[in-house]
Amino acid sequence: MEEPFESLVARPAVRAVLQRAARRLVASGAADSREDGEQELLLRLWQAFCEHPPRPPMDAVAWATEQVHHHMVDILRTRRRKDIPSGDMRSILATGDHVAEIDRRLDIEAALSRLPAELREIAQDLAAGYSPTEIADRLGIGRTTAWEWIQRLRDALEDF
């Protein structure tokens, strides 16, 4: 069964793809504002959705990301044909915005939101690069306690 367009663009991962791409459009001079860039991208998605909507087994978020990427390539090609300096237009095609990465971040956020406050704080400190000893000092707990909490964090995250 096909997913309606409204629910597709309401997904947080799709919104993140659109917002990131819109910022790149503004930075490259291809759009006047982030809102204009997002509207342009939404129009492109709507047109593509009407012509060839995502069908299983393709994930709808991957489909939307692919459509945004194709639109960015079209903009780059148009600028080349018109001999408009492309500036940093290649940056709008950055490869770091893969759907898997966005999904991974959303999964991590969901997992962290379910943790108790002390484990969430430990996770944030570990992500910031603090060592277990530094975490113990920062939180005013013993080093053994810090190590135990880190193990509890690992155990809790394995369940997700």
Long-range contacts (C-beta under 8 A, 24 or more apart in sequence): 2-53, 2-54, 2-55, 3-53, 3-54, 3-60, 5-45, 5-46, 5-49, 5-53, 8-45, 8-49, 8-54, 8-60, 8-64, 9-42, 9-45, 9-64, 11-60, 11-61, 12-106, 13-61, 13-99, 13-102, 13-103, 13-106, 14-60, 14-61, 14-64, 16-102, 17-61, 17-64, 17-65, 17-68, 17-97, 17-99, 17-102, 18-42, 18-45, 18-64, 18-68, 20-97, 21-68, 21-71, 21-72, 21-92, 21-97, 24-72, 24-91, 24-92, 24-94, 25-72, 25-75, 25-92, 27-88, 27-91, 27-92, 28-86, 28-87, 28-88, 28-89, 28-91, 28-92, 29-87, 30-75, 30-79, 30-89, 30-92, 40-71, 41-68, 41-71, 44-68, 44-71, 59-99, 61-99, 61-102, 61-103, 62-99, 65-97, 65-98, 65-99, 69-93, 107-160, 110-160, 111-157, 111-160, 114-160, 115-153, 115-156, 118-149, 119-149, 119-152, 119-153, 119-156, 122-146, 122-149, 122-150, 122-153, 123-153, 123-157, 126-150, 126-153
